[in-house]
Amino acid sequence: MTIVAGQTEPAVTNVRCAHGPWGDLALHTIGWRAFQDLCSQVCEVVLGRPVEIFREAQDGGQDAVFLIPSPSNEQFIGTVQCKHTSDAGKALKVGDLSTEIGNVEELVKAGQADTYVFMTNMSMDAPVAAAMRAKLRELGVRKPHILGRQYIVRVIRSSTRLRALVPQVYGLGDLTSIVDERLSEQSRALLDGWIPKLRTYVPTRAHRDAVNAISEHGVVLLLGNPASGKSAIGAIVSTIASENPDNTVLALTSPRDFEAGWNPNDPGRFFWIDDAFGSNVLRDDYVQDWTSAFSKLRAAIKHGNRFLLTSRKHIYEAARRRLGQRNLAQFADGSAVVDVGDLTFEEKAQILYNHINFGEQSQSWRSSVKPHLEAVAAVDDFLPGIAERLGDPNFTKGLAPRESSLVRFMEEPTEHLVDTVSALDEQLQAALYLVYVHQAGFDPNDHDAGAAEAVAELTGFSLARIQDCFAELKGSFLKRSGARWTFAHPTISDALTEILRQKPHMMAALIRGAPIDTILGSFTCEGSPLIRDALVIPSTLDDALVARLSRTPDETHRNWMLFHFLSYRASDAVFVKVIRQFPDLLPRFCWQTDPVINDPRFQAYARAHQFGLLPDGLRREAARSLESIALSDLDTSFFADEAMLALIPPISLIGLGLALRTILLPALEEKIGEIAADADLDEEPDSHFKKLLGALECVEEMGVGLDDDAVSLIDDARDQVKRAIEMLEERKRERDEETDDDTDWTHIVTQKMAEPSSTDAAAVKRSIFDDVDK
């Protein structure tokens, strides 16, 4: 299969063809500013040393400067001059040097043009280059170089490192010449949807921080607001990783996918897990899954696997609180966490330029908005995903080409998107609803028949007619990965949530027909604690919701989600109705959550007990389970939750206190030794003893059987824990010093470009948007 940039579908061919180093790249499309940065990176890779860029306002004829060491240890200064054209067919002429003659003479006098490099994206003939070199020698340049488009393309094609530094070149030509057969089928599907966007990509500081974090820690978590560019960085870094022929890139959607996809015998896997804790709303089942998956992830990193996760800021913050000590150490201390939203003005301007330049807007529209684009780029809450929409006429219908309107488009993206979706034809909206109710995406061959029928009934269109609309929405509102249709961006789901909140008749149909995972994971009840971006079910639909919850399949995973919904998202009225009408739901089985205070099944039992709805048999079972967890696992977290603690009768609670005194305290020394011996050195040493120290605090607070001997045992245990932590810290240091990770990830290590200050940016005479309408 050959993947060709710009095609609607990948072209399939059995003919193998060679791609030589002179294969062309569309350098005329990237704009003058991006071309300067590209030339600088080419010089850095070829020369093996930093190159300093001087912007046009103050360059004195120098677009870039570098130092060249000589055998005598003297240093000569070289100058690079870049010339960019938007005309793909333009050829270099000797006269193109005439405007630079004065600058060259000044540079020679100042000793700054011992070597002078003239770089251009124009095509170049050998006689022209020879004549220009001769002219430069006449002016006093000792080593003149004239480098045209062919040279630049050849260097890019031959250097993996250069393509990592300037990844937008992936979108300028035939991707098969770069990654060809080495991608897995899943990566092919992933990159197929991203190929048209790669050429618009701007490597920001977050991009550099991400690849550095992966090189150092083997994992990175990208955090940002919706449309901040997390997925774009994930796609680019995954593409770069796929260049290594020993790597297999896997794009996953959940921690459960990772556990199924990790092969300990395959050290070359690169996992990209987008929206790792939920796309629009925190998925509590994902948080639970990560508590066990993180241990496997640490082991996978040791085997040479690498990971890139993304998440919305507020979703990860909620997940972080729930994960607590079970979080990945590199995420907990922030060493492998990158905020993608902190962009410089120049980064924002280049991102906006690329999306307008490579978008589908007409030349007249681009000309009309060009004077206002710098104001858009200066918006404090600038979002790359919204900049992309400015390049798509599907999202700008009715948008006046005035500065105030364009700035408001960037500052208030949700409102504009809601208006845009609402203005679509009803049949197109129906297609979006069909994808919305299928949370993981709509597969024509494997979907929820009830949900599809509900959407068809709701909108009045047949399922076949609705599916016919997918092709029209592809690229703007929808994307296709394999056979599955999903939203082009999660913010489209946010907009549909806002629309549905205003349409109760649609809500009723969705509750009847939406897959149960969508209801349990993305909805919440009116009157329950507000969950950001969740669709709120009005109290008028309580009976319909109760009936739908009662039909939740009796499966371990869905039982966990059901208990979680009943514990945290159901209003009092809905909870009471569910338990009274369907008491057989409570005895269902689901996995145990650690720590037990976060276990939704026990939380549901505690809530039912408060309403007097918990059968005595279930209460006795819950009490025995909590007592066993406290004694065997040292998990006494439920002591901090009065409702859960009330599941244990008072007399049994006193007995638990005595058992902790008589069973736990005498065995502390042995228990501490076992914990230290089994400790995972990738975790913080003190985290292994949190439960034990918490159990000691419970014993002290209860005061049952707390005599002098017990106090002495507790004090001795704390001293022993302190020594064990010090020993683990020493073992961890020794292990880290001996670790020799021979996995080569240097091909994605990038360099930090010098970033101009805001005053420098303001001083530039030539606007970056100068040629956006060419």
VENBELLIN-V27062 format. One record per residue. N is the residue number from 1. RES is the residue in one letter. BURIAL is + if it has 16 or more other ideal C-beta (glycine too) atoms within 10 Angstrom, else -. Layout:
n = <N & N>
res = <RES & RES>
burial = <BURIAL & BURIAL>
This chain:
n = <1 & 2 & 3 & 4 & 5 & 6 & 7 & 8 & 9 & 10 & 11 & 12 & 13 & 14 & 15 & 16 & 17 & 18 & 19 & 20 & 21 & 22 & 23 & 24 & 25 & 26 & 27 & 28 & 29 & 30 & 31 & 32 & 33 & 34 & 35 & 36 & 37 & 38 & 39 & 40 & 41 & 42 & 43 & 44 & 45 & 46 & 47 & 48 & 49 & 50 & 51 & 52 & 53 & 54 & 55 & 56 & 57 & 58 & 59 & 60 & 61 & 62 & 63 & 64 & 65 & 66 & 67 & 68 & 69 & 70 & 71 & 72 & 73 & 74 & 75 & 76 & 77 & 78 & 79 & 80 & 81 & 82 & 83 & 84 & 85 & 86 & 87 & 88 & 89 & 90 & 91 & 92 & 93 & 94 & 95 & 96 & 97 & 98 & 99 & 100 & 101 & 102 & 103 & 104 & 105 & 106 & 107 & 108 & 109 & 110 & 111 & 112 & 113 & 114 & 115 & 116 & 117 & 118 & 119 & 120 & 121 & 122 & 123 & 124 & 125 & 126 & 127 & 128 & 129 & 130 & 131 & 132 & 133 & 134 & 135 & 136 & 137 & 138 & 139 & 140 & 141 & 142 & 143 & 144 & 145 & 146 & 147 & 148 & 149 & 150 & 151 & 152 & 153 & 154 & 155 & 156 & 157 & 158 & 159 & 160 & 161 & 162 & 163 & 164 & 165 & 166 & 167 & 168 & 169 & 170 & 171 & 172 & 173 & 174 & 175 & 176 & 177 & 178 & 179 & 180 & 181 & 182 & 183 & 184 & 185 & 186 & 187 & 188 & 189 & 190 & 191 & 192 & 193 & 194 & 195 & 196 & 197 & 198 & 199 & 200 & 201 & 202 & 203 & 204 & 205 & 206 & 207 & 208 & 209 & 210 & 211 & 212 & 213 & 214 & 215 & 216 & 217 & 218 & 219 & 220 & 221 & 222 & 223 & 224 & 225 & 226 & 227 & 228 & 229 & 230 & 231 & 232 & 233 & 234 & 235 & 236 & 237 & 238 & 239 & 240 & 241 & 242 & 243 & 244 & 245 & 246 & 247 & 248 & 249 & 250 & 251 & 252 & 253 & 254 & 255 & 256 & 257 & 258 & 259 & 260 & 261 & 262 & 263 & 264 & 265 & 266 & 267 & 268 & 269 & 270 & 271 & 272 & 273 & 274 & 275 & 276 & 277 & 278 & 279 & 280 & 281 & 282 & 283 & 284 & 285 & 286 & 287 & 288 & 289 & 290 & 291 & 292 & 293 & 294 & 295 & 296 & 297 & 298 & 299 & 300 & 301 & 302 & 303 & 304 & 305 & 306 & 307 & 308 & 309 & 310 & 311 & 312 & 313 & 314 & 315 & 316 & 317 & 318 & 319 & 320 & 321 & 322 & 323 & 324 & 325 & 326 & 327 & 328 & 329 & 330 & 331 & 332 & 333 & 334 & 335 & 336 & 337 & 338 & 339 & 340 & 341 & 342 & 343 & 344 & 345 & 346 & 347 & 348 & 349 & 350 & 351 & 352 & 353 & 354 & 355 & 356 & 357 & 358 & 359 & 360 & 361 & 362 & 363 & 364 & 365 & 366 & 367 & 368 & 369 & 370 & 371 & 372 & 373 & 374 & 375 & 376 & 377 & 378 & 379 & 380 & 381 & 382 & 383 & 384 & 385 & 386 & 387 & 388 & 389 & 390 & 391 & 392 & 393 & 394 & 395 & 396 & 397 & 398 & 399 & 400 & 401 & 402 & 403 & 404 & 405 & 406 & 407 & 408 & 409 & 410 & 411 & 412 & 413 & 414 & 415 & 416 & 417 & 418 & 419 & 420 & 421 & 422 & 423 & 424 & 425 & 426 & 427 & 428 & 429 & 430 & 431 & 432 & 433 & 434 & 435 & 436 & 437 & 438 & 439 & 440 & 441 & 442 & 443 & 444 & 445 & 446 & 447 & 448 & 449 & 450 & 451 & 452 & 453 & 454 & 455 & 456 & 457 & 458 & 459 & 460 & 461 & 462 & 463 & 464 & 465 & 466 & 467 & 468 & 469 & 470 & 471 & 472 & 473 & 474 & 475 & 476 & 477 & 478 & 479 & 480 & 481 & 482 & 483 & 484 & 485 & 486 & 487 & 488 & 489 & 490 & 491 & 492 & 493 & 494 & 495 & 496 & 497 & 498 & 499 & 500 & 501 & 502 & 503 & 504 & 505 & 506 & 507 & 508 & 509 & 510 & 511 & 512 & 513 & 514 & 515 & 516 & 517 & 518 & 519 & 520 & 521 & 522 & 523 & 524 & 525 & 526 & 527 & 528 & 529 & 530 & 531 & 532 & 533 & 534 & 535 & 536 & 537 & 538 & 539 & 540 & 541 & 542 & 543 & 544 & 545 & 546 & 547 & 548 & 549 & 550 & 551 & 552 & 553 & 554 & 555 & 556 & 557 & 558 & 559 & 560 & 561 & 562 & 563 & 564 & 565 & 566 & 567 & 568 & 569 & 570 & 571 & 572 & 573 & 574 & 575 & 576 & 577 & 578 & 579 & 580 & 581 & 582 & 583 & 584 & 585 & 586 & 587 & 588 & 589 & 590 & 591 & 592 & 593 & 594 & 595 & 596 & 597 & 598 & 599 & 600 & 601 & 602 & 603 & 604 & 605 & 606 & 607 & 608 & 609 & 610 & 611 & 612 & 613 & 614 & 615 & 616 & 617 & 618 & 619 & 620 & 621 & 622 & 623 & 624 & 625 & 626 & 627 & 628 & 629 & 630 & 631 & 632 & 633 & 634 & 635 & 636 & 637 & 638 & 639 & 640 & 641 & 642 & 643 & 644 & 645 & 646 & 647 & 648 & 649 & 650 & 651 & 652 & 653 & 654 & 655 & 656 & 657 & 658 & 659 & 660 & 661 & 662 & 663 & 664 & 665 & 666 & 667 & 668 & 669 & 670 & 671 & 672 & 673 & 674 & 675 & 676 & 677 & 678 & 679 & 680 & 681 & 682 & 683 & 684 & 685 & 686 & 687 & 688 & 689 & 690 & 691 & 692 & 693 & 694 & 695 & 696 & 697 & 698 & 699 & 700 & 701 & 702 & 703 & 704 & 705 & 706 & 707 & 708 & 709 & 710 & 711 & 712 & 713 & 714 & 715 & 716 & 717 & 718 & 719 & 720 & 721 & 722 & 723 & 724 & 725 & 726 & 727 & 728 & 729 & 730 & 731 & 732 & 733 & 734 & 735 & 736 & 737 & 738 & 739 & 740 & 741 & 742 & 743 & 744 & 745 & 746 & 747 & 748 & 749 & 750 & 751 & 752 & 753 & 754 & 755 & 756 & 757 & 758 & 759 & 760 & 761 & 762 & 763 & 764 & 765 & 766 & 767 & 768 & 769 & 770 & 771 & 772 & 773 & 774>
res = <M & T & I & V & A & G & Q & T & E & P & A & V & T & N & V & R & C & A & H & G & P & W & G & D & L & A & L & H & T & I & G & W & R & A & F & Q & D & L & C & S & Q & V & C & E & V & V & L & G & R & P & V & E & I & F & R & E & A & Q & D & G & G & Q & D & A & V & F & L & I & P & S & P & S & N & E & Q & F & I & G & T & V & Q & C & K & H & T & S & D & A & G & K & A & L & K & V & G & D & L & S & T & E & I & G & N & V & E & E & L & V & K & A & G & Q & A & D & T & Y & V & F & M & T & N & M & S & M & D & A & P & V & A & A & A & M & R & A & K & L & R & E & L & G & V & R & K & P & H & I & L & G & R & Q & Y & I & V & R & V & I & R & S & S & T & R & L & R & A & L & V & P & Q & V & Y & G & L & G & D & L & T & S & I & V & D & E & R & L & S & E & Q & S & R & A & L & L & D & G & W & I & P & K & L & R & T & Y & V & P & T & R & A & H & R & D & A & V & N & A & I & S & E & H & G & V & V & L & L & L & G & N & P & A & S & G & K & S & A & I & G & A & I & V & S & T & I & A & S & E & N & P & D & N & T & V & L & A & L & T & S & P & R & D & F & E & A & G & W & N & P & N & D & P & G & R & F & F & W & I & D & D & A & F & G & S & N & V & L & R & D & D & Y & V & Q & D & W & T & S & A & F & S & K & L & R & A & A & I & K & H & G & N & R & F & L & L & T & S & R & K & H & I & Y & E & A & A & R & R & R & L & G & Q & R & N & L & A & Q & F & A & D & G & S & A & V & V & D & V & G & D & L & T & F & E & E & K & A & Q & I & L & Y & N & H & I & N & F & G & E & Q & S & Q & S & W & R & S & S & V & K & P & H & L & E & A & V & A & A & V & D & D & F & L & P & G & I & A & E & R & L & G & D & P & N & F & T & K & G & L & A & P & R & E & S & S & L & V & R & F & M & E & E & P & T & E & H & L & V & D & T & V & S & A & L & D & E & Q & L & Q & A & A & L & Y & L & V & Y & V & H & Q & A & G & F & D & P & N & D & H & D & A & G & A & A & E & A & V & A & E & L & T & G & F & S & L & A & R & I & Q & D & C & F & A & E & L & K & G & S & F & L & K & R & S & G & A & R & W & T & F & A & H & P & T & I & S & D & A & L & T & E & I & L & R & Q & K & P & H & M & M & A & A & L & I & R & G & A & P & I & D & T & I & L & G & S & F & T & C & E & G & S & P & L & I & R & D & A & L & V & I & P & S & T & L & D & D & A & L & V & A & R & L & S & R & T & P & D & E & T & H & R & N & W & M & L & F & H & F & L & S & Y & R & A & S & D & A & V & F & V & K & V & I & R & Q & F & P & D & L & L & P & R & F & C & W & Q & T & D & P & V & I & N & D & P & R & F & Q & A & Y & A & R & A & H & Q & F & G & L & L & P & D & G & L & R & R & E & A & A & R & S & L & E & S & I & A & L & S & D & L & D & T & S & F & F & A & D & E & A & M & L & A & L & I & P & P & I & S & L & I & G & L & G & L & A & L & R & T & I & L & L & P & A & L & E & E & K & I & G & E & I & A & A & D & A & D & L & D & E & E & P & D & S & H & F & K & K & L & L & G & A & L & E & C & V & E & E & M & G & V & G & L & D & D & D & A & V & S & L & I & D & D & A & R & D & Q & V & K & R & A & I & E & M & L & E & E & R & K & R & E & R & D & E & E & T & D & D & D & T & D & W & T & H & I & V & T & Q & K & M & A & E & P & S & S & T & D & A & A & A & V & K & R & S & I & F & D & D & V & D & K>
burial = <- & + & + & - & + & - & - & - & - & + & - & - & - & - & - & - & - & - & - & - & - & - & - & - & + & + & + & + & + & + & + & + & + & + & + & + & + & + & + & + & + & + & + & + & + & - & + & - & - & - & + & - & + & + & + & - & - & - & + & - & + & + & + & + & + & + & - & - & - & - & - & - & - & - & - & + & + & + & + & + & + & + & + & + & + & + & - & - & - & - & - & + & - & - & - & + & + & - & - & + & - & - & + & + & - & - & + & + & - & - & - & + & + & + & + & + & + & + & + & + & + & + & - & + & - & - & - & + & + & - & - & + & + & - & + & + & - & - & + & - & + & - & - & + & + & + & + & + & + & - & + & + & + & - & + & + & + & - & + & - & + & + & + & + & + & + & + & + & + & + & + & + & + & + & + & + & + & + & + & - & - & - & + & - & - & + & + & + & + & + & + & + & + & + & + & - & + & + & + & + & + & + & + & + & + & + & + & + & + & + & + & + & + & + & + & - & + & + & + & + & + & + & + & + & + & + & + & + & + & + & + & + & + & + & + & + & + & + & + & + & + & + & + & + & - & - & + & + & + & + & + & + & + & + & + & + & + & + & - & - & - & + & - & - & - & - & + & + & + & + & + & + & + & + & + & + & + & + & + & + & + & + & + & + & + & + & + & + & + & + & + & - & + & + & - & - & + & + & - & + & + & - & + & + & + & + & + & + & + & + & + & + & + & - & + & + & - & + & + & + & - & + & + & - & - & + & + & + & + & + & + & + & - & - & - & + & + & + & - & + & + & - & + & - & + & + & + & + & + & + & + & + & + & + & + & + & + & + & + & - & + & - & - & - & + & + & - & - & + & + & - & + & + & + & - & + & + & - & + & - & - & + & + & + & + & + & + & + & + & + & + & + & - & - & + & + & - & - & + & - & + & - & - & - & - & + & - & + & + & + & + & - & + & - & - & + & + & + & - & + & + & - & - & + & - & - & - & + & + & + & + & + & + & + & + & + & + & + & + & - & + & + & - & - & - & - & + & + & - & - & + & + & - & + & + & + & - & + & + & - & + & - & + & - & - & + & + & - & + & + & - & + & + & + & + & + & + & + & + & + & - & - & - & + & + & + & + & + & + & + & + & + & + & + & + & + & + & + & + & + & - & - & - & - & - & + & + & + & + & + & + & + & + & + & + & + & + & + & + & + & + & + & + & + & + & - & - & + & - & - & + & - & + & + & + & + & + & - & - & - & + & + & - & + & + & + & - & + & + & - & - & + & - & - & - & - & - & + & + & + & + & + & + & + & + & + & + & + & + & + & + & - & - & + & + & + & + & + & + & - & - & - & - & - & + & + & - & + & - & + & - & + & + & + & + & + & + & + & + & + & + & + & + & + & + & + & + & + & + & - & - & - & + & + & - & - & - & + & + & - & - & + & + & - & + & + & + & - & + & + & + & - & - & + & + & + & + & + & + & - & + & - & - & + & - & - & + & + & - & - & - & - & + & - & - & + & + & - & - & + & + & - & - & + & + & - & - & + & - & - & + & + & - & - & + & + & - & - & + & + & - & + & + & + & + & - & + & + & + & + & + & + & - & + & + & + & - & + & + & - & - & + & - & + & + & + & - & - & - & + & - & - & + & + & - & - & + & - & - & + & + & - & - & + & + & - & - & + & - & - & - & + & - & - & - & - & - & - & - & - & - & - & + & - & + & - & + & + & - & + & - & - & + & - & - & + & - & - & - & - & + & - & - & + & - & - & - & + & + & - & + & + & + & ->
